[in-house]
């Protein structure tokens, strides 16, 4: 199963976050899930806000294009990126990861 799947708005994928990490950034991919480290603590939505910021910067899209579809209170989330095709996200991710 591919990491990114098409939706009516753009693309969606699963993200597994690690809050309270030393620094924020994309950590890799494991079993069709994007691993993201976040320096923010999971308090008052701070980790979710930082997740959106990290993904917006990584995929070079505005923050308003990214939304958490499900799992807002969970470490595993479903995220949607509006207006970007799955293959474009895949290419950008390949450029980011070693």
Number of C-alpha atoms within 10 A of each C-alpha: 6 10 18 23 15 15 16 8 13 16 22 25 21 22 23 19 24 19 22 14 14 10 11 19 20 20 16 15 15 11 10 13 19 20 19 21 22 25 17 20 15 18 10 8 13 14 23 25 16 20 28 20 18 19 19 17 13 16 18 11 16 14 16 11 15 21 18 19 14 13 15 15 12 12 15 17 20 17 22 23 29 18 14 18 17 19 13 13 19 15 11 13 17 11 10 13 10 6
